[in-house]
């Protein structure tokens, strides 16, 4: 519910009319349905979560008795305020397609329902990126058929108020097939493709993402309002940005009308509306709750890189928000670290490797690692080796999905596999040489057999110089710089487009890090 003291309530009165209308549609239409119905997540070919209570819900007339039958269970309830909800007892995994039956005055039956692991796939454009546009997808598409990997895509919807239903007729589960996976999230598909055989049970993927979206549009308004800094820095600036958009829209409409009056073609697109805080949470995430899930994968951060310091708390609060509202405890949350991308495309690789720079993208990666280190069951997949210097959308998505699947196997399922590349553990100094110790090594090496790259060192003056590694041994790297006689601090991969090559025996790349606490570009 919108609070009356919220900055979002102080909108021009003309703009409040459609908001009120939407609010009515979200609640008042409940009584218009005479036949019993299921929520839009429950369709033919659905995947239900194993091992935990499974909510099943929908609509019916007030006072109507509703019975849900599945896998030998039968649970009844009475509809109130046009809605009903039951919980099935925890189910065992099963690839056998069975019918889910809902009986009221009328009956609804969905078929070929299996039980396994259900994951949410969310974020911005690099999660939305389809398999068909990814790196050499033909063979992967051709071999994608798998009845035990099932896909569901949430239709894009922006909403100023929380929604409960999926209102588009095209919402439906379907098994992975060449036709289905072409349009599906590439990262999501590759994640599921690797995870399903590793678990040996059906896997369901619910894809809900939108290119360019910042994290705050995937958070509830209550969560944003509970922090006065978010209210000041996120909620309040939306109102003037909306006024600017409305002025631009007025000019656009006038220009369009003038062109049409002269019989001229008008090809200018309408101005993009500013992102409204909470609108994708309201329209594309809240309707999925409380569908039983195993966890979530998340590929986002590019739109928040300019506010990387804020992301340290914003990302953490978003995860807490999702976990709290889903009511399933601290479910696993697995993020993708920002891929390398050079915002200044005029730099050569030689320039990048020669000159250390400050980087808000590096600070965003640090924020992601900070959240993973401070919240339970949060992981970060490092992809410093699969970026594209000149494209914010690197097309090599298979390694991204594979590393998320490795994280899921360890964090969610406790399997004994290595899911992390080398991570910084400690540092010692011997004269002008620094000795860096790493965890998750088991065969520390470089991916190309050359000397390690991407290190910089600084002394007490805080001036950074590229460092040369003199030795890689066991779990340690020794390095120094002739320009820094008494090094105190080190950075690794600290760039928008880090050129790095440190990996472990499994080929998983080391995560960028720094040991200093100098103020960054985005730190207040």
C-alpha positions as CSV (number, residue, x, y, z in Angstrom):
1,X,0.0,0.0,0.0
2,X,1.2,3.5,-0.8
3,X,1.8,5.5,2.4
4,X,0.3,9.0,2.5
5,X,3.6,10.5,3.7
6,X,5.5,8.8,0.8
7,X,7.1,11.0,-1.8
8,X,5.3,8.9,-4.4
9,X,2.0,10.1,-3.1
10,X,2.9,13.7,-3.8
11,X,2.2,13.3,-7.5
12,X,0.0,15.6,-9.6
13,X,-3.6,14.8,-9.0
14,X,-4.2,13.9,-12.7
15,X,-1.6,11.2,-12.4
16,X,-3.3,9.7,-9.3
17,X,-6.4,8.7,-11.2
18,X,-4.9,5.8,-13.1
19,X,-3.1,4.7,-10.0
20,X,-6.4,4.5,-8.2
21,X,-7.9,2.7,-11.1
22,X,-5.1,0.1,-11.1
23,X,-5.5,-0.3,-7.4
24,X,-9.2,-1.1,-7.9
25,X,-8.4,-3.6,-10.6
26,X,-5.9,-5.3,-8.3
27,X,-8.5,-5.8,-5.6
28,X,-12.1,-5.0,-6.7
29,X,-12.2,-7.5,-9.6
30,X,-11.8,-10.4,-7.3
31,X,-15.6,-10.8,-7.0
32,X,-16.1,-10.9,-10.8
33,X,-15.0,-14.5,-11.2
34,X,-17.8,-17.2,-10.8
35,X,-15.7,-20.2,-11.8
36,X,-13.0,-21.6,-9.5
37,X,-9.5,-20.8,-11.0
38,X,-5.8,-21.3,-10.3
39,X,-3.2,-18.7,-10.2
40,X,-1.3,-18.2,-13.5
41,X,1.8,-20.1,-12.3
42,X,-0.2,-23.3,-12.2
43,X,-0.4,-24.5,-15.8
44,X,0.1,-27.7,-17.7
45,X,3.8,-28.8,-17.4
46,X,4.4,-26.9,-14.2
47,X,7.2,-27.8,-11.7
48,X,6.4,-27.9,-8.0
49,X,9.1,-27.5,-5.4
50,X,10.1,-30.7,-3.6
51,X,10.8,-31.0,0.1
52,X,8.8,-28.1,1.5
53,X,5.1,-27.1,1.9
54,X,3.7,-26.1,-1.5
55,X,1.2,-23.2,-1.5
56,X,-1.6,-23.6,-4.2
57,X,-4.0,-20.7,-4.6
58,X,-6.5,-19.1,-6.9
59,X,-10.0,-17.5,-7.1
60,X,-13.5,-18.6,-6.3
61,X,-16.8,-17.1,-5.1
62,X,-16.9,-16.2,-1.4
63,X,-17.9,-19.1,0.7
64,X,-17.2,-21.7,-2.0
65,X,-15.5,-24.8,-0.8
66,X,-12.4,-25.6,-2.8
67,X,-10.5,-28.9,-2.8
68,X,-7.0,-29.4,-4.2
69,X,-5.9,-32.9,-5.1
70,X,-2.3,-33.9,-6.1
71,X,0.0,-36.9,-5.7
72,X,-2.4,-38.6,-3.3
73,X,-3.1,-35.6,-1.2
74,X,-6.4,-33.8,-0.8
75,X,-6.7,-30.5,0.9
76,X,-9.8,-28.3,1.3
77,X,-10.6,-24.7,2.2
78,X,-13.3,-22.1,1.8
79,X,-12.8,-19.0,-0.4
80,X,-12.8,-15.7,1.3
81,X,-12.9,-12.3,-0.4
82,X,-12.8,-14.0,-3.8
83,X,-9.6,-16.0,-3.0
84,X,-8.6,-19.4,-1.7
85,X,-5.3,-20.9,-0.7
86,X,-4.1,-24.3,0.5
87,X,-0.7,-25.9,1.3
88,X,0.3,-29.3,0.2
89,X,2.5,-31.3,2.5
90,X,6.2,-31.6,1.3
91,X,6.4,-33.6,-1.9
92,X,9.1,-36.0,-3.1
93,X,10.8,-35.3,-6.4
94,X,9.2,-37.0,-9.3
95,X,9.6,-36.8,-13.1
96,X,6.2,-38.5,-13.6
97,X,3.7,-36.0,-15.0
98,X,0.6,-36.0,-12.8
99,X,-2.6,-34.0,-12.7
100,X,-3.3,-31.2,-10.3
101,X,-7.1,-31.0,-9.8
102,X,-9.0,-28.1,-8.2
103,X,-12.7,-28.8,-7.4
104,X,-15.2,-26.1,-6.5
105,X,-18.6,-25.7,-8.0
106,X,-16.6,-26.2,-11.2
107,X,-13.3,-28.0,-11.7
108,X,-9.9,-27.1,-13.1
109,X,-7.3,-29.7,-14.0
110,X,-3.7,-29.0,-15.1
111,X,-1.7,-31.9,-16.4
112,X,1.8,-33.2,-16.6
113,X,2.9,-31.5,-13.3
114,X,6.2,-32.7,-12.0
115,X,8.1,-32.2,-8.7
116,X,11.7,-31.0,-8.4
117,X,13.6,-27.8,-8.0
118,X,12.3,-24.3,-8.9
119,X,14.5,-21.3,-9.4
120,X,13.8,-17.6,-10.0
121,X,16.0,-16.0,-12.8
122,X,15.9,-12.2,-12.5
123,X,17.8,-9.0,-13.2
124,X,18.4,-6.7,-16.2
125,X,19.5,-7.2,-19.8
126,X,22.3,-9.7,-19.3
127,X,19.7,-12.0,-17.7
128,X,17.1,-11.2,-20.2
129,X,19.5,-11.8,-23.1
130,X,18.0,-14.7,-25.2
131,X,19.8,-17.9,-26.1
132,X,19.4,-17.2,-29.8
133,X,21.5,-14.1,-29.6
134,X,24.3,-15.7,-27.6
135,X,27.7,-17.0,-28.6
136,X,27.4,-19.8,-31.2
137,X,24.0,-21.0,-30.0
138,X,23.0,-23.4,-32.9
139,X,24.3,-26.6,-31.4
140,X,23.0,-25.8,-27.9
141,X,19.6,-25.0,-29.3
142,X,19.5,-28.1,-31.4
143,X,20.3,-30.4,-28.4
144,X,18.1,-28.5,-25.9
145,X,15.1,-30.9,-25.7
146,X,14.7,-32.0,-22.1
147,X,11.3,-32.9,-20.5
148,X,12.9,-32.5,-17.1
149,X,13.9,-28.9,-17.6
150,X,10.9,-26.6,-17.7
151,X,10.7,-22.9,-18.4
152,X,8.3,-20.1,-17.5
153,X,8.7,-16.4,-18.6
154,X,6.9,-13.6,-16.8
155,X,5.5,-11.0,-19.3
156,X,6.9,-7.5,-18.7
157,X,4.7,-5.3,-16.5
158,X,5.3,-2.1,-14.7
159,X,2.9,-1.4,-11.9
160,X,2.7,1.4,-9.2
161,X,0.9,-0.9,-6.8
162,X,1.6,-4.6,-5.8
163,X,-0.2,-7.1,-8.0
164,X,-1.2,-10.6,-7.1
165,X,-2.1,-12.1,-10.5
166,X,-0.3,-12.8,-13.7
167,X,-2.7,-11.1,-16.1
168,X,-1.4,-12.2,-19.5
169,X,-2.8,-15.2,-21.3
170,X,0.5,-16.3,-22.7
171,X,1.9,-17.3,-19.2
172,X,2.6,-21.0,-19.3
173,X,5.1,-23.6,-18.4
174,X,6.8,-25.6,-21.1
175,X,9.5,-28.2,-21.4
176,X,12.9,-27.2,-22.9
177,X,12.9,-27.6,-26.6
178,X,14.7,-25.9,-29.6
179,X,11.7,-23.6,-30.1
180,X,11.3,-22.7,-26.4
181,X,14.9,-22.1,-25.5
182,X,15.6,-19.7,-28.4
183,X,13.6,-16.9,-26.7
184,X,14.4,-17.9,-23.1
185,X,17.1,-16.3,-20.9
186,X,20.5,-17.7,-22.0
187,X,22.0,-17.5,-18.5
188,X,18.9,-19.1,-17.1
189,X,18.9,-21.9,-19.7
190,X,22.6,-22.7,-19.2
191,X,22.1,-22.7,-15.5
192,X,19.3,-25.2,-15.7
193,X,20.9,-27.3,-18.4
194,X,23.9,-27.9,-16.0
195,X,21.9,-28.1,-12.8
196,X,19.3,-30.6,-13.9
197,X,21.5,-33.6,-14.6
198,X,23.7,-32.8,-11.6
199,X,20.6,-33.2,-9.3
200,X,18.8,-35.9,-11.3
201,X,15.4,-34.3,-10.7
202,X,13.2,-32.0,-12.7
203,X,14.2,-28.3,-12.6
204,X,11.9,-25.4,-13.3
205,X,13.1,-21.9,-14.2
206,X,10.9,-18.8,-13.7
207,X,12.4,-16.0,-15.7
208,X,11.4,-12.4,-14.7
209,X,13.8,-9.7,-15.8
210,X,13.9,-6.4,-17.7
211,X,16.8,-4.8,-19.4
212,X,18.2,-1.6,-17.9
213,X,16.4,-2.0,-14.6
214,X,18.1,-0.7,-11.4
215,X,17.8,-2.8,-8.2
216,X,15.4,-0.4,-6.5
217,X,12.6,-1.3,-9.0
218,X,12.8,-4.9,-7.8
219,X,12.2,-3.9,-4.2
220,X,9.0,-3.2,-2.3
221,X,8.1,0.4,-1.4
222,X,8.0,-0.5,2.2
223,X,11.6,-1.7,2.1
224,X,12.7,1.6,0.4
225,X,10.7,3.8,2.8
226,X,12.1,2.0,5.9
227,X,15.6,3.5,5.1
228,X,15.7,7.3,5.3
229,X,18.6,7.4,2.9
230,X,16.7,5.5,0.2
231,X,13.7,7.8,0.8
232,X,16.0,10.8,0.2
233,X,18.2,9.4,-2.6
234,X,15.8,7.1,-4.5
235,X,12.1,7.9,-3.7
236,X,12.2,11.7,-3.6
237,X,14.1,12.2,-6.9
238,X,11.5,10.2,-8.8
239,X,8.9,13.0,-8.6
240,X,10.9,15.7,-10.4
241,X,12.2,13.1,-12.9
242,X,8.5,12.3,-13.6
243,X,7.7,16.0,-14.2
244,X,10.6,16.2,-16.7
245,X,9.2,13.1,-18.5
246,X,5.7,14.6,-18.6
247,X,7.1,17.8,-20.1
248,X,9.0,15.8,-22.7
249,X,5.8,13.8,-23.5
250,X,3.8,17.0,-24.0
251,X,6.4,18.2,-26.5
252,X,6.4,14.8,-28.2
253,X,2.6,14.7,-28.5
254,X,2.5,18.2,-29.9
255,X,5.2,17.4,-32.5
256,X,3.3,14.2,-33.5
257,X,0.0,16.0,-33.8
258,X,1.7,18.7,-36.0
259,X,3.2,16.2,-38.3
260,X,0.0,14.3,-38.7
261,X,-1.9,17.5,-39.4
262,X,0.5,18.1,-42.3
263,X,0.3,14.5,-43.5
264,X,3.9,13.9,-42.7
265,X,5.4,10.7,-41.3
266,X,6.4,10.9,-37.6
267,X,9.0,8.3,-36.7
268,X,10.3,9.8,-33.4
269,X,9.9,7.4,-30.5
270,X,8.2,8.5,-27.4
271,X,10.4,9.5,-24.4
272,X,11.2,6.6,-22.1
273,X,9.5,7.0,-18.7
274,X,11.9,7.1,-15.8
275,X,12.1,3.9,-13.7
276,X,9.6,4.1,-10.9
277,X,10.9,2.6,-7.6
278,X,9.2,-0.7,-6.8
279,X,7.3,-1.0,-10.1
280,X,8.8,-4.3,-11.3
281,X,8.6,-5.8,-7.8
282,X,4.9,-4.9,-7.9
283,X,4.3,-6.1,-11.5
284,X,6.7,-9.0,-12.0
285,X,7.9,-10.3,-8.7
286,X,5.1,-9.9,-6.1
287,X,2.7,-12.0,-8.3
288,X,5.0,-15.0,-8.0
289,X,4.8,-15.1,-4.2
290,X,4.4,-17.5,-2.4
291,X,5.1,-20.1,-5.1
292,X,7.5,-22.5,-3.5
293,X,11.0,-22.1,-4.8
294,X,14.6,-23.4,-4.2
295,X,16.3,-20.1,-4.7
296,X,17.1,-17.3,-7.1
297,X,19.8,-16.3,-9.6
298,X,20.5,-12.6,-10.3
299,X,22.4,-10.8,-13.1
300,X,22.1,-7.1,-12.4
301,X,24.2,-4.2,-11.3
302,X,25.2,-2.3,-14.5
303,X,22.4,0.2,-13.9
304,X,23.6,0.8,-10.3
305,X,27.3,1.0,-10.9
306,X,27.3,4.8,-10.6
307,X,26.0,4.2,-7.0
308,X,28.2,1.3,-6.1
309,X,28.7,2.3,-2.5
310,X,24.9,2.5,-2.0
311,X,24.6,-1.0,-3.6
312,X,26.4,-2.5,-0.6
313,X,23.3,-1.9,1.4
314,X,20.7,-1.7,-1.4
315,X,21.5,-5.2,-2.8
316,X,21.6,-6.7,0.7
317,X,18.2,-5.1,1.6
318,X,16.8,-6.4,-1.7
319,X,17.7,-9.9,-0.9
320,X,16.3,-9.5,2.6
321,X,13.1,-8.1,1.1
322,X,12.7,-11.0,-1.3
323,X,13.4,-13.6,1.5
324,X,11.0,-11.9,3.9
325,X,8.1,-11.5,1.6
326,X,8.5,-15.0,0.1
327,X,8.4,-16.5,3.7
328,X,10.8,-19.3,2.9
329,X,13.7,-18.3,5.1
330,X,17.2,-17.5,3.8
331,X,16.8,-19.3,0.4
332,X,20.0,-19.3,-1.7
333,X,20.6,-16.2,-3.7
334,X,23.3,-16.4,-6.4
335,X,24.5,-13.3,-8.3
336,X,26.7,-12.8,-11.3
337,X,29.6,-10.4,-10.9
338,X,29.7,-7.6,-13.4
339,X,31.4,-8.7,-16.6
340,X,34.4,-6.8,-17.9
341,X,33.4,-3.8,-20.2
342,X,35.4,-0.7,-21.1
343,X,33.2,2.3,-20.9
344,X,36.0,4.3,-22.6
345,X,36.2,2.3,-25.8
346,X,39.2,4.3,-27.1
347,X,41.5,2.6,-24.6
348,X,43.8,-0.1,-26.0
349,X,44.6,-3.3,-24.1
350,X,48.1,-1.9,-23.6
351,X,46.6,1.3,-22.1
352,X,44.5,-0.8,-19.7
353,X,47.3,-3.0,-18.5
354,X,49.8,-0.1,-18.1
355,X,47.8,2.4,-16.2
356,X,45.8,1.7,-13.0
357,X,42.5,3.6,-12.8
358,X,39.6,4.2,-10.4
359,X,36.5,2.3,-11.4
360,X,32.9,2.4,-10.3
361,X,32.4,-1.0,-11.9
362,X,35.2,-2.4,-9.7
363,X,33.4,-0.8,-6.7
364,X,30.2,-2.5,-7.8
365,X,31.9,-5.9,-7.9
366,X,33.3,-5.2,-4.5
367,X,29.8,-4.4,-3.3
368,X,28.5,-7.7,-4.6
369,X,31.3,-9.6,-2.8
370,X,30.6,-7.6,0.4
371,X,27.0,-8.7,0.4
372,X,28.0,-12.3,-0.3
373,X,30.4,-12.2,2.7
374,X,27.8,-10.7,5.1
375,X,24.6,-12.5,4.2
376,X,24.0,-16.2,4.6
377,X,23.7,-18.4,1.5
378,X,24.6,-15.7,-1.0
379,X,27.1,-16.5,-3.8
380,X,28.8,-14.6,-6.6
381,X,29.9,-16.1,-9.9
382,X,33.1,-14.4,-11.2
383,X,33.2,-14.0,-15.0
384,X,36.3,-11.8,-15.6
385,X,37.3,-14.1,-18.4
386,X,34.1,-13.8,-20.5
387,X,33.6,-10.1,-20.9
388,X,33.6,-8.0,-24.1
389,X,35.7,-4.9,-24.1
390,X,33.4,-3.0,-26.4
391,X,30.0,-4.5,-25.5
392,X,28.1,-4.3,-22.2
393,X,26.3,-7.5,-23.3
394,X,29.0,-10.2,-23.7
395,X,27.4,-13.1,-25.6
396,X,29.3,-16.0,-23.9
397,X,26.6,-16.9,-21.5
398,X,27.3,-20.7,-21.1
399,X,30.2,-20.2,-18.6
400,X,28.0,-17.8,-16.6
401,X,25.2,-20.3,-16.3
402,X,27.6,-23.1,-15.5
403,X,29.2,-21.2,-12.7
404,X,25.9,-20.3,-11.2
405,X,25.0,-24.0,-11.3
406,X,28.3,-24.8,-9.5
407,X,27.4,-22.3,-6.8
408,X,23.9,-23.8,-6.5
409,X,25.3,-27.3,-6.1
410,X,27.5,-26.2,-3.1
411,X,25.3,-23.5,-1.5
412,X,21.9,-25.0,-2.0
413,X,22.6,-28.7,-2.2
414,X,25.8,-29.2,-0.3
415,X,27.6,-31.1,-3.0
416,X,31.4,-31.5,-2.8
417,X,32.4,-29.6,-5.9
418,X,34.6,-26.5,-6.3
419,X,32.4,-23.5,-7.1
420,X,34.7,-20.6,-6.5
421,X,37.9,-19.3,-8.1
422,X,40.7,-18.1,-6.0
423,X,39.7,-15.5,-3.3
424,X,42.1,-13.2,-1.4
425,X,42.8,-14.5,2.1
426,X,45.7,-12.5,3.6
427,X,48.8,-10.5,2.7
428,X,52.4,-10.4,4.1
429,X,55.3,-8.2,3.2
430,X,59.0,-8.8,2.8
431,X,60.9,-5.7,2.0
432,X,59.6,-4.4,-1.3
433,X,57.7,-7.6,-2.1
434,X,54.2,-8.5,-1.1
435,X,53.1,-12.1,-0.6
436,X,49.4,-12.7,-1.3
437,X,47.6,-15.8,0.0
438,X,44.5,-17.2,-1.5
439,X,41.7,-19.6,-0.7
440,X,40.0,-21.9,-3.2
441,X,43.2,-22.6,-5.0
442,X,44.1,-26.3,-5.4
443,X,46.4,-25.6,-8.2
444,X,46.9,-21.8,-8.4
445,X,48.0,-20.9,-11.9
446,X,47.4,-18.6,-14.8
447,X,44.9,-19.4,-17.5
448,X,47.4,-18.7,-20.3
449,X,50.6,-19.9,-18.7
450,X,52.0,-16.4,-18.6
451,X,52.9,-14.3,-15.6
452,X,49.9,-13.1,-13.5
453,X,48.4,-9.8,-14.8
454,X,46.1,-7.3,-13.3
455,X,47.9,-6.4,-10.0
456,X,48.7,-2.9,-8.8
457,X,50.4,-1.8,-5.6
458,X,50.6,1.5,-3.7
459,X,52.6,2.9,-0.8
460,X,51.4,5.3,1.8
461,X,51.1,8.0,-0.8
462,X,48.2,6.1,-2.4
463,X,49.6,6.4,-5.9
464,X,49.0,3.2,-7.8
465,X,51.5,1.4,-10.1
466,X,51.2,-1.8,-12.0
467,X,52.9,-4.7,-10.3
468,X,54.8,-7.7,-11.6
469,X,54.4,-11.1,-10.1
470,X,57.7,-12.8,-9.5
471,X,56.4,-16.1,-8.3
472,X,53.2,-18.2,-8.2
473,X,53.6,-21.1,-5.7
474,X,51.1,-23.2,-3.9
475,X,48.4,-20.8,-2.7
476,X,50.5,-17.7,-2.9
477,X,51.6,-15.0,-5.3
478,X,54.7,-12.8,-4.8
479,X,54.7,-9.4,-6.5
480,X,56.2,-6.0,-6.4
481,X,56.9,-2.9,-8.4
482,X,60.2,-1.0,-9.0
483,X,58.2,2.2,-8.6
484,X,57.1,1.4,-5.1
485,X,59.9,0.6,-2.6
486,X,57.6,0.1,0.4
487,X,54.3,-1.3,-0.9
488,X,51.4,-1.3,1.6
489,X,48.3,-2.0,-0.5
490,X,47.4,-4.1,-3.5
491,X,44.5,-4.3,-6.0
492,X,43.7,-7.0,-8.4
493,X,41.4,-6.6,-11.5
494,X,40.5,-3.1,-10.4
495,X,39.2,-1.7,-13.7
496,X,36.0,-1.5,-15.7
497,X,37.6,-4.0,-18.0
498,X,40.1,-6.0,-15.9
499,X,42.8,-7.8,-17.9
500,X,43.5,-10.7,-15.5
501,X,44.5,-14.4,-15.7
502,X,44.7,-15.9,-12.2
503,X,42.7,-19.2,-11.9
504,X,42.6,-22.4,-10.0
505,X,42.9,-26.0,-11.2
506,X,39.3,-26.0,-12.2
507,X,39.8,-23.0,-14.4
508,X,37.6,-20.7,-12.3
509,X,38.9,-17.1,-12.2
510,X,40.1,-15.2,-9.2
511,X,37.8,-12.5,-8.0
512,X,38.9,-8.8,-8.2
513,X,39.7,-7.3,-4.8
514,X,41.6,-4.6,-3.0
515,X,43.3,-4.4,0.4
516,X,43.2,-0.6,0.7
517,X,40.4,1.6,2.1
518,X,41.0,4.7,0.1
519,X,37.8,6.6,-0.8
520,X,36.4,5.4,-4.1
521,X,34.5,7.1,-6.9
522,X,31.1,6.4,-5.4
523,X,31.7,6.5,-1.7
524,X,30.2,9.5,0.0
